[in-house]
């Protein structure tokens, strides 16, 4: 179904019942990427699968994009479609957007899980380049559902690649939501940056999956889903806390 939010005719689907969870996909993909994994959170939650602007079944709109613009899309979606606060579960570039939402509107984020995500451009081992081309498989998948057609993909690549090089850094100190930082030991996000993301958010948990890459959701779908579901449904009870000593006390 479609709803116009923040000036964008946005495609989304709702599955399941319970507390709302909004899934935000990565760059140059769409919510279909969650089908083998996090879409199964609908067994326990009311899950909103959303195609972000210029991706999947949601058309592109004129003008440049930025974290501020993309976070504004999600904020409008939470307010107008979800109807209030939700858990945000976000992958890769979608995680950058989710961090931006949590920074700007902590009142709308019950819990935050970010997977294979960086909070600044220097966190990525490499970034998409303006004028670059995507692999044919990605272009084919885009063309399957995009209302803009295959020929529009270079426009999307150009504007989102430029946004990826924006020097803006997310203010992690402004994020108050319980947060899960889930990364890979062979990611396109520097491991040190993933640890810095965890350390920068006061109420965060960290998990690094061994033997996984940036495609962790496809390599270990069951484990990723179980970890996110566990984070959203339980509170940590460490027996020997150090970082959380004051919180536990």
SULCORWO-V771396 format. One line per field, one symbol per residue. psi: psi as a letter, one per 20 degrees, with the letter a starting at -180 (. if undefined). Layout:
BEGIN
psi = ???
END
This chain:
BEGIN
psi = rqpopkjpnpprqpqaqbqpppporaqkbaihiigieihiiihiropopporpjqciprqqqrrrrhgghhhghghggghghjaqrppoqpchhhggghhghghmhiiogqpppplqqiqhiiphqqqppirqqqhhggghghhipiiqhiighgggghhgghhjpipppnhiioiqpppoorqilrjppghhghhgghipgmqqppppqkraikhhhhmggggghgggggiirqqmqhmqfhjghgg.
END
